[in-house]
Amino acid sequence: MGNRKIVSEAVIKRLPRYLRYLCELKNNDILRVSSKELSLRMGLTASQIRQDLSCFGEFGQQGYGYNVEFLFDSISTILGTDKGFNVIVIGAGNMGRAIANSESIQSRGFKVTGIFDIKEELIGSEINGIKVLDIKDVKEFIKTTNVDIVALTVPRERTKEVAENMFEYGVKGLWNFSAMELTLPKEIIVENVHLSDSIMVLGYKINNN
């Protein structure tokens, strides 16, 4: 465990892109692909692709390229999507509904198994066939059900309290969509998602084109 290779965040963030493009190739019955062909599809250099993939092992052969299905399966294993993750959503508002209804999330191995909220008017309603439960029941749900990830879509003022509770309940990871940048003990992994950051980057590119 102590000898595990440290992989940069930038490389990790590119892995889902590789998976998407490889999935397209598989669906088109393409059996092999070179790093050059991948680079043209993805807008990366061939050397960057080879360097990224070498962080996890040797997948290609000189003169042959990459076996599409093997590389797809290997990256799925690296990302853990081959075994799947159970997700619960806390906050049944617009963002929570979008996550629970997302086919792309489900198709990547992330199964939403529970949805929770504090509002009486939402408790008991259904989203994508899943009944919204009272937030008071989340501790027992986690205790009796295998939960890997909690998607947080709660208001900023409740984020820290709910996140700390999830840590105490033994959740492995938080997917945080709230406006608060969370920092918690290293025993729980936090991925902070700020949709406004992405659109501001787009704005910058338009403004400076």
C-alpha positions as CSV (number, residue, x, y, z in Angstrom):
1,M,0.0,0.0,0.0
2,G,2.9,2.3,0.8
3,N,4.3,1.8,-2.6
4,R,1.2,2.8,-4.5
5,K,2.1,5.3,-7.3
6,I,0.8,8.8,-6.8
7,V,-1.3,9.9,-9.8
8,S,-2.0,13.6,-10.4
9,E,-5.5,15.0,-10.1
10,A,-5.3,16.1,-13.7
11,V,-4.7,12.6,-14.9
12,I,-7.6,11.2,-12.7
13,K,-10.0,13.8,-14.1
14,R,-9.2,12.7,-17.7
15,L,-10.0,9.0,-17.0
16,P,-13.8,9.4,-17.4
17,R,-13.1,11.1,-20.8
18,Y,-11.1,8.1,-21.9
19,L,-14.0,5.9,-20.8
20,R,-16.5,7.9,-22.8
21,Y,-14.6,7.8,-26.0
22,L,-13.7,4.1,-25.6
23,C,-17.4,3.4,-25.1
24,E,-18.2,5.2,-28.4
25,L,-15.6,3.1,-30.1
26,K,-17.0,-0.1,-28.6
27,N,-20.5,0.8,-29.7
28,N,-19.2,1.3,-33.2
29,D,-17.5,-2.2,-33.1
30,I,-14.0,-0.7,-33.4
31,L,-11.6,-3.2,-32.0
32,R,-8.4,-1.3,-31.7
33,V,-7.2,2.3,-31.6
34,S,-3.9,4.1,-31.6
35,S,-2.8,6.9,-29.3
36,K,-2.8,9.2,-32.4
37,E,-6.4,8.3,-33.3
38,L,-7.5,8.8,-29.6
39,S,-5.6,12.2,-29.6
40,L,-7.6,13.4,-32.6
41,R,-10.9,12.5,-31.0
42,M,-10.0,13.9,-27.6
43,G,-8.0,17.0,-28.4
44,L,-4.9,15.7,-26.4
45,T,-1.5,14.9,-27.7
46,A,-0.6,11.2,-28.4
47,S,2.3,11.5,-25.9
48,Q,0.0,12.8,-23.2
49,I,-2.4,9.9,-23.7
50,R,0.5,7.4,-23.5
51,Q,1.9,9.2,-20.4
52,D,-1.6,9.2,-18.7
53,L,-2.2,5.5,-19.3
54,S,1.3,4.5,-18.2
55,C,0.5,5.7,-14.7
56,F,-1.6,2.6,-14.4
57,G,0.3,0.0,-16.3
58,E,1.1,-1.1,-19.9
59,F,-2.0,-1.3,-22.1
60,G,-0.8,-0.8,-25.6
61,Q,1.5,-2.6,-28.1
62,Q,3.9,-0.8,-30.5
63,G,2.5,-1.1,-34.0
64,Y,-0.9,-2.3,-32.8
65,G,-2.1,0.4,-30.4
66,Y,-4.8,-0.3,-27.8
67,N,-7.3,-3.1,-27.6
68,V,-10.5,-1.0,-27.2
69,E,-12.4,-3.5,-25.0
70,F,-9.4,-4.4,-22.8
71,L,-8.6,-0.7,-22.3
72,F,-12.3,0.1,-21.5
73,D,-12.5,-2.7,-19.0
74,S,-9.1,-1.7,-17.4
75,I,-10.2,1.9,-17.0
76,S,-13.5,0.8,-15.6
77,T,-11.7,-1.2,-13.0
78,I,-9.4,1.7,-12.1
79,L,-12.4,4.0,-11.7
80,G,-14.3,1.3,-9.8
81,T,-17.3,1.6,-12.1
82,D,-17.1,-2.2,-12.9
83,K,-18.1,-3.1,-9.4
84,G,-20.5,-0.1,-8.9
85,F,-21.2,2.3,-6.1
86,N,-24.4,2.9,-4.0
87,V,-25.4,6.5,-3.8
88,I,-27.9,8.3,-1.6
89,V,-29.0,11.9,-2.3
90,I,-29.6,14.4,0.6
91,G,-31.7,17.2,-0.7
92,A,-34.7,16.4,-3.0
93,G,-34.7,19.8,-4.7
94,N,-33.9,20.5,-8.4
95,M,-30.3,19.3,-8.2
96,G,-31.2,16.2,-6.1
97,R,-33.9,15.3,-8.6
98,A,-31.5,15.7,-11.5
99,I,-29.0,13.3,-9.9
100,A,-31.6,10.8,-9.1
101,N,-33.0,10.9,-12.6
102,S,-29.7,10.9,-14.4
103,E,-29.3,7.9,-16.8
104,S,-25.7,8.7,-17.4
105,I,-24.8,8.5,-13.7
106,Q,-26.6,5.2,-13.4
107,S,-25.1,3.7,-16.6
108,R,-21.6,4.4,-15.2
109,G,-22.2,2.2,-12.2
110,F,-23.5,4.7,-9.6
111,K,-26.9,3.5,-8.3
112,V,-29.1,5.9,-6.4
113,T,-30.6,3.8,-3.6
114,G,-32.1,6.5,-1.3
115,I,-33.2,10.1,-1.3
116,F,-33.7,12.2,1.8
117,D,-35.0,15.7,2.7
118,I,-36.2,17.8,5.6
119,K,-39.3,19.3,4.0
120,E,-42.6,17.6,4.9
121,E,-44.1,18.4,1.4
122,L,-41.3,16.4,-0.3
123,I,-41.2,13.4,2.2
124,G,-43.2,10.5,0.8
125,S,-43.0,11.7,-2.8
126,E,-41.2,9.6,-5.4
127,I,-38.3,10.5,-7.7
128,N,-37.4,7.9,-10.4
129,G,-39.3,5.3,-8.4
130,I,-37.5,6.0,-5.1
131,K,-39.5,7.3,-2.2
132,V,-38.1,10.5,-0.5
133,L,-37.5,9.7,3.2
134,D,-37.1,12.0,6.2
135,I,-33.6,13.1,6.9
136,K,-34.1,11.8,10.4
137,D,-34.0,8.2,9.0
138,V,-30.7,8.6,7.2
139,K,-28.5,7.2,10.0
140,E,-30.5,4.0,10.2
141,F,-30.5,3.7,6.4
142,I,-26.7,4.0,6.2
143,K,-26.3,1.6,9.1
144,T,-28.4,-1.1,7.5
145,T,-27.6,-0.5,3.8
146,N,-24.3,-0.4,2.0
147,V,-23.8,3.3,1.1
148,D,-20.6,4.4,-0.7
149,I,-21.3,7.9,-1.7
150,V,-23.6,10.7,-0.4
151,A,-24.6,13.4,-2.9
152,L,-25.1,16.6,-0.9
153,T,-27.5,19.1,-2.5
154,V,-28.5,21.0,0.7
155,P,-28.4,24.7,1.4
156,R,-25.1,26.2,2.3
157,E,-26.1,26.8,6.0
158,R,-26.8,23.1,6.5
159,T,-23.9,21.7,4.5
160,K,-21.3,21.4,7.3
161,E,-23.6,19.8,9.8
162,V,-24.9,17.2,7.4
163,A,-21.4,16.5,6.1
164,E,-20.0,15.9,9.6
165,N,-22.9,13.6,10.3
166,M,-22.1,11.6,7.2
167,F,-18.5,11.3,8.4
168,E,-19.7,10.0,11.7
169,Y,-22.0,7.5,10.1
170,G,-19.1,6.0,8.2
171,V,-19.8,7.1,4.6
172,K,-16.8,6.7,2.3
173,G,-17.3,9.7,0.0
174,L,-19.2,13.0,-0.4
175,W,-20.2,14.5,-3.7
176,N,-20.8,18.0,-2.6
177,F,-23.0,20.3,-4.8
178,S,-23.6,22.9,-2.1
179,A,-22.0,26.4,-2.2
180,M,-19.7,25.6,0.6
181,E,-16.2,24.2,-0.1
182,L,-16.0,21.2,2.3
183,T,-12.8,20.1,4.1
184,L,-13.2,17.1,6.3
185,P,-10.9,14.5,7.9
186,K,-9.0,12.4,5.3
187,E,-11.0,9.3,6.3
188,I,-13.8,10.6,4.1
189,I,-13.2,11.7,0.5
190,V,-14.8,14.9,-0.7
191,E,-15.4,16.0,-4.3
192,N,-16.6,19.6,-4.3
193,V,-18.6,20.4,-7.5
194,H,-19.2,24.1,-8.4
195,L,-21.3,24.4,-11.6
196,S,-20.8,28.1,-11.6
197,D,-17.0,27.7,-12.0
198,S,-17.5,25.8,-15.2
199,I,-19.7,28.4,-16.8
200,M,-17.4,31.2,-15.7
201,V,-14.5,29.4,-17.4
202,L,-16.7,29.3,-20.5
203,G,-17.3,33.0,-20.1
204,Y,-13.6,33.7,-19.9
205,K,-12.9,31.8,-23.1
206,I,-15.7,33.7,-24.9
207,N,-14.5,37.0,-23.5
208,N,-10.9,36.3,-24.5
209,N,-11.4,34.6,-27.9
